[in-house]
């Protein structure tokens, strides 16, 4: 199977052409990191030399297993399927696909609204489901729409219990519309997510929409 070292060697020319890309393990991250994790995860295959990439767009709240990749598509080599890391032509096709189609889309996806548009696309075209109602609640909270967040969360007692285990103050703060406490929890979650994914040096902490004037 392809190793992490082989993948990093393979993508080095691409990283040299784009200063907003970096490798963290098998994850090619698009910098900088704000509220979304964006990039391409280059997975190994059982077949030696081959690799299996997929795009990644995910929110960073709450912190979860780095292996949870959020929204994305598998990228296949036309007519072949998996990509051959030792075939220069295949590698160049992979780079071309990234540069012409994939990276522009990832770079332009920077906000919670754009994430929701992407999620809606997956639901409409592929029946994609990624715990979406829970994610909608989190994004509504981050945007300061507490009424929407509560309308989603109040019927879901299992999610309330889950939130209590990871941040006991979150649900009471949401009920109280306590922006300061909610923002505090969101920033703590995001910082922990960044740490778990080893993205600290690419992270630029920024206010959540609920903290901005007029939210």
N, C-alpha and C positions, 0 to 999 in steps of 0.2 A: 504494500500500500504506500501511497505518497506520504512522506513525513512532513512535519511542519517546516523543517529546514529546507526541504526541496521546494515547498510552496513559496517560502520567502525568497529563495534564490530565483525562482521562476518569475515572480512579480516585481523584482527589483527594478527592471527597466521601466515598468509602468509607474512605480512610485517616484522614480527620478524625473518623470515627465510631469507629475502632478504633485505639487507641494501640499495639497489638502488631503492626501491619502497617507495612511500609515498601516502597518500590520501589527496586530496584537494577537499572538497565537495564529490561528487560522482565519481571523476576522480582519478584513480590509475595511478600516473605518474611514468614513468621510468626516473630516474636521471642519469646523470645531464642533464639539458636543455642547448643545444647549439643553433642550427638553426632550430631544429625540435621539435615539441611537440609529445611525444610518450606515449602510455599507454592504459588503458582500462576504458571506461566510463560505470559505473554500473547504469543503469537507473531503475526506479521503474516500476511496473506494477499495473494495477487497482486491480488485484487479490492480496489480502493480503498475505504477506510472500514471494511473488515471485519477482524476479528481472530479468532484461533483459540487459546483457552486450554486448558491442561491442568494437572492437579494434579501436585505434585512431593513425593515423600518419598524421601530418599536418605541413606545413611551417608556420613560424611566421611573414611573411611579406605579405602584410601590416597587421596591427592590425585589427581584426574583432571581431564579437560577439563570446564570448567563447563557445556558443552553436553550432557554426559551427565546426564540428568534422573532416572534411577532409576525408581522405581515411580510410577504415576500413571494418571489417566484423562483423556481428552479431554472437554471440556465443550461441549455443543452447545445452540444455541437451538432449543427444540422447534418442529418444523415448518419450520424455516428452515435450520438447520445452523450456519453461521458467524454471528458476532455483528456487528451494525452499530454502530460506535462513534459514529455521528452520530444514531442513533435513540434518543431519551430513554427510550422504552418498553423497547427492547431492553437498554439499559444498566441500567435499573432491574431487569429480569428477571435480568440477570447478577448484580447486587448481591444480589438476593433469594436466588438459588441459593447464592451464596457464604455469605451470613450464616445461612441456615437449615440448609444441609446440608454444605457443604464445609469451612468454617472450623472448626465444632465438631469434626469428625473430625481435621483437621490439628492443632488445638490439643491434642487428647487423645492424639496419637501422639508420645510423648516418650522412649521407652526402646527398647533393642535388642530386647527381647522383643516389644514392640508392632510394631516393624518386621517381625519374623519372622512374626507373625500376619498382617500385611498381605500379605507375600510369599506365604504359604501360601494366602491367599484368592485372589490373582491366579493362582497355579498351578492351583487347583481350578476356577476359573470361566472363565478365559480362556487357559489354557495359557501364561501369562506367564512368560518366562524372562529373568533379568537376571544372568547369570553366577552363578547362585544358590549352587552348591556352594562357589565361591570366597568369596562373601559369607558363607556359613555358617561357613566357616573363620575369617574375620576376626572375626565376631561371637563365636564360641566363644573365640577368643583374648582379645578385649576383656573377656569375662566370666570369664576365668580357667580355662576348661575346655580345658586344653592337650591332654589325651588325645584329645578329639573333634577339635580343630583339627589335630593331627598325623595322625589317621586319615584326614582328608580331604586333607591336603596331601601326605603322603608318596607316594601313587601318582601325583601330578601333577607330573612333572618340569618341564614347561613353566612351571607356576606358580612352582615353586621358582626357576627361572632368572629369571623376571620379578621376583620379590621380591628376588633378589640384586642386580638392576640398580638398584632404587629404594631398598633398605635392606639392605646386605650383612650387617648384624648380626641381622636379624630371624629368619631361619630357625635359625641357630645358637642364638640366645637361646631360641627356642621349644623346640628339642631339649633345651636345658639347663634348661628351666622357669624361666628367669631373669626374674622378674616386673619387676624394676627396669628392665632393658634393654628389655623388651617395652613397658612403659608409656612409656618415653622415646621409642621409635620411634612409637608410636601418637599421642602428643601432637605430635610433629614432623609427622606426616602430617596430622593434623587442622588444625594451624596453617597449613600450606601450602595445604590445601584451602580454608580460610576466606579466605586471601589471594587465591587464584586466583578465587574467586567474589565477591570484594570485599564480604565480609560482616563485616569486622573489628569494626566499631563495634557490631554486634549479637551478637557472640560472647561467651559467658561460659564460659571454660575451667573444666571440672569433671573430677574424677577418673573414670577408667574403672572399671567394676565390679571388675576384677581388683585394683584398688588399695584397695578398701574392705575393712574388717575382716570376716573370715569368708569372703572370696571364695575 
